[in-house]
Amino acid sequence: MTWTAPPIERRSEPYRADERTMLEGWLNYHRDTLLLKCAGLTGEQLTTASMSPSTLTLLGLVRHMTVVERWWFRQCFAAEDLPELYDFDADPDAEFNTVDTADPEADFAAFRAEITAADAAVAGRDLDEVCTVKRRTGTEEISLRWVYLHMIEEYARHNGHADLIREGLDGVTGE
């Protein structure tokens, strides 16, 4: 693959703001951090697994977060009836396990488009609004505030993975 991930300007998180601005700011900071971890890498590097036997790759993380954005903001919270991005019936980890045939340019475009759509789906909605989610423990009502906090946590965890993968690829470290 000759494609190279483009550079990214990471937005800073706000230091003083209302709750909604803080949640959106931190989420955007972590979204940008994932892209920053991929910046300047080739398609081959983006699809290089962290270590055997793991299938965890930077492109897999981008694809996973695209799915997660779609699920929590659009399918769950906004109740949009959308098709799945991958065949999860055939492979529950399809976003990770099919990167060998992936198109990084298309995957990064899908990630950015999903973020735009996710933001639009919850724009102006109250943080106390709820969606109903089927969990292992039963059906739960989950607030939009919870969704934002969960997404920040999800990105933070995976950005730690991305940092280790990137360091293993070319020695680059940092926030």
C-alpha positions as CSV (number, residue, x, y, z in Angstrom):
1,M,0.0,0.0,0.0
2,T,1.4,3.4,-1.0
3,W,-1.1,5.5,0.9
4,T,0.2,7.6,3.8
5,A,-1.9,8.9,6.6
6,P,-2.2,12.8,6.5
7,P,-0.9,15.1,9.2
8,I,-3.4,16.2,11.9
9,E,-3.8,19.3,14.0
10,R,-5.0,18.1,17.4
11,R,-7.6,20.4,19.0
12,S,-6.9,21.3,22.6
13,E,-9.3,20.4,25.4
14,P,-10.9,23.3,27.1
15,Y,-9.7,24.3,30.6
16,R,-12.8,26.3,31.6
17,A,-16.2,25.8,30.0
18,D,-19.7,24.6,30.7
19,E,-20.2,20.8,30.9
20,R,-21.3,20.2,27.3
21,T,-18.4,22.1,25.9
22,M,-16.0,20.2,28.2
23,L,-17.4,16.8,27.2
24,E,-17.3,17.7,23.4
25,G,-13.8,19.2,23.8
26,W,-12.3,16.2,25.5
27,L,-14.0,13.8,23.0
28,N,-12.6,15.8,20.1
29,Y,-9.1,15.9,21.7
30,H,-9.2,12.1,21.9
31,R,-10.6,11.7,18.4
32,D,-7.7,13.8,17.1
33,T,-5.2,11.9,19.3
34,L,-6.0,8.7,17.5
35,L,-5.5,10.3,14.1
36,L,-2.2,11.9,15.4
37,K,-1.0,8.4,16.3
38,C,-1.6,7.4,12.6
39,A,-0.2,10.5,11.0
40,G,2.6,10.0,8.5
41,L,2.4,6.2,8.5
42,T,2.1,4.1,5.3
43,G,-0.8,1.7,4.7
44,E,1.5,-1.2,5.5
45,Q,2.5,0.3,8.8
46,L,-1.2,1.1,9.7
47,T,-2.0,-2.6,9.1
48,T,1.0,-4.0,11.0
49,A,-0.2,-6.0,14.1
50,S,1.1,-4.9,17.5
51,M,2.5,-8.4,18.3
52,S,1.7,-12.0,17.4
53,P,-0.9,-13.4,17.8
54,S,-2.8,-10.1,18.2
55,T,-4.6,-8.6,15.3
56,L,-4.6,-5.2,16.9
57,T,-3.4,-2.5,14.4
58,L,-3.7,1.2,14.1
59,L,-6.1,1.0,11.2
60,G,-8.1,-1.6,13.1
61,L,-8.4,0.9,16.0
62,V,-9.6,3.6,13.5
63,R,-12.2,1.2,12.1
64,H,-13.3,0.1,15.6
65,M,-13.8,3.6,16.7
66,T,-15.8,4.3,13.6
67,V,-18.1,1.4,14.6
68,V,-18.3,2.7,18.2
69,E,-19.1,6.2,17.2
70,R,-21.9,4.9,14.9
71,W,-23.3,2.6,17.6
72,W,-23.4,4.9,20.6
73,F,-24.4,8.2,19.0
74,R,-26.4,7.2,16.0
75,Q,-27.8,3.7,16.4
76,C,-28.3,3.7,20.1
77,F,-28.9,7.3,21.2
78,A,-30.5,8.8,18.0
79,A,-32.2,5.4,17.2
80,E,-31.1,5.6,13.5
81,D,-31.6,2.4,11.6
82,L,-28.2,1.9,10.0
83,P,-26.5,-1.1,8.4
84,E,-23.5,-2.5,10.1
85,L,-20.1,-1.5,8.6
86,Y,-18.7,-5.0,8.8
87,D,-20.1,-8.6,8.8
88,F,-20.1,-9.1,12.6
89,D,-22.2,-12.3,12.2
90,A,-19.2,-13.9,10.4
91,D,-16.6,-12.3,12.7
92,P,-17.4,-10.3,15.9
93,D,-14.0,-8.6,15.5
94,A,-14.2,-8.0,11.7
95,E,-13.0,-4.4,12.0
96,F,-9.7,-5.7,13.3
97,N,-9.4,-9.0,11.4
98,T,-10.0,-7.7,7.9
99,V,-7.4,-4.9,7.6
100,D,-5.3,-6.9,5.2
101,T,-7.9,-6.1,2.5
102,A,-8.8,-2.6,3.8
103,D,-8.5,0.7,2.0
104,P,-6.9,3.1,4.6
105,E,-8.0,6.2,2.7
106,A,-11.6,5.0,2.7
107,D,-11.4,3.9,6.3
108,F,-10.1,7.3,7.4
109,A,-12.8,9.1,5.4
110,A,-15.5,6.8,7.0
111,F,-14.1,7.7,10.4
112,R,-14.2,11.4,9.8
113,A,-17.7,11.1,8.2
114,E,-19.0,9.1,11.2
115,I,-17.7,11.7,13.6
116,T,-19.5,14.4,11.7
117,A,-22.7,12.3,11.6
118,A,-22.4,11.4,15.3
119,D,-22.0,15.0,16.3
120,A,-25.0,16.0,14.2
121,A,-27.1,13.2,15.7
122,V,-26.8,14.6,19.2
123,A,-26.4,18.3,18.5
124,G,-28.6,20.3,20.9
125,R,-29.8,17.2,22.7
126,D,-30.0,17.5,26.5
127,L,-27.3,15.5,28.4
128,D,-30.0,14.0,30.6
129,E,-31.9,12.5,27.6
130,V,-31.7,8.7,27.6
131,C,-31.6,5.8,25.2
132,T,-32.5,2.3,26.1
133,V,-29.7,-0.2,25.7
134,K,-29.7,-4.0,26.1
135,R,-26.8,-4.9,28.3
136,R,-25.5,-8.2,29.7
137,T,-27.2,-7.3,33.0
138,G,-30.5,-6.4,31.4
139,T,-32.1,-3.4,29.7
140,E,-30.7,0.0,30.9
141,E,-31.6,3.6,30.3
142,I,-28.3,5.4,29.6
143,S,-28.0,9.2,29.4
144,L,-26.3,11.2,26.7
145,R,-23.9,12.4,29.4
146,W,-22.9,8.7,30.1
147,V,-22.4,8.2,26.3
148,Y,-20.0,11.1,26.1
149,L,-18.1,9.9,29.2
150,H,-17.9,6.4,27.9
151,M,-16.6,7.6,24.5
152,I,-13.9,9.6,26.2
153,E,-12.9,6.5,28.2
154,E,-13.0,4.3,25.1
155,Y,-10.8,6.6,23.1
156,A,-8.4,7.1,26.1
157,R,-8.0,3.4,26.5
158,H,-7.5,2.7,22.8
159,N,-5.1,5.7,22.4
160,G,-2.9,4.0,24.9
161,H,-2.9,1.0,22.7
162,A,-2.2,3.2,19.7
163,D,0.7,4.8,21.5
164,L,2.4,1.5,22.1
165,I,1.7,0.3,18.5
166,R,3.2,3.5,17.1
167,E,6.3,3.3,19.3
168,G,6.8,-0.3,18.1
169,L,6.5,0.7,14.4
170,D,8.9,3.7,14.3
171,G,9.8,4.7,17.8
172,V,7.6,7.8,17.9
173,T,6.1,8.5,21.3
174,G,4.2,11.3,22.9
175,E,0.8,12.4,23.9
